[in-house]
Amino acid sequence: MSAATEVPPMAAARVYITIEEAARLVSVDEKTIGRWSREDPTFPVLPRRRVVRVHKERFLTWLERQTRQRGARKAQVPAGAA
């Protein structure tokens, strides 16, 4: 493969996605992604002036962690208290 036909590593991996892509990935509104990124300092967002990107794998890990934490909180509520 010649140097002219090589694909840059970042382009091949698509490590970072747009807010719109992140929203589509989990079927929520773009405003929800924005709110999550403002409210939770652990949200994997990379703001650069007017360009905002989300680290795809870290986002999916973050989302999974949120789901587990929510499940753990529900499990702590005594039966009949909800």
ZIVENNOR-V243958 format. One record per residue. RES is the residue in three letters. PSI is psi as a letter, one per 30 degrees, with the letter a starting at -180 (* if undefined). Layout:
# ZIVENNOR-V243958
res psi
RES PSI
RES PSI
This chain:
# ZIVENNOR-V243958
res psi
MET k
SER l
ALA e
ALA f
THR f
GLU k
VAL k
PRO k
PRO e
MET e
ALA e
ALA e
ALA f
ARG h
VAL e
TYR k
ILE l
THR l
ILE e
GLU e
GLU e
ALA e
ALA e
ARG e
LEU e
VAL g
SER h
VAL l
ASP l
GLU e
LYS e
THR e
ILE e
GLY e
ARG e
TRP e
SER e
ARG e
GLU f
ASP j
PRO f
THR f
PHE k
PRO i
VAL k
LEU j
PRO k
ARG j
ARG c
ARG f
VAL k
VAL k
ARG l
VAL k
HIS j
LYS e
GLU e
ARG e
PHE e
LEU e
THR e
TRP e
LEU e
GLU e
ARG e
GLN e
THR e
ARG e
GLN e
ARG e
GLY e
ALA e
ARG e
LYS e
ALA f
GLN f
VAL k
PRO k
ALA k
GLY f
ALA f
ALA *
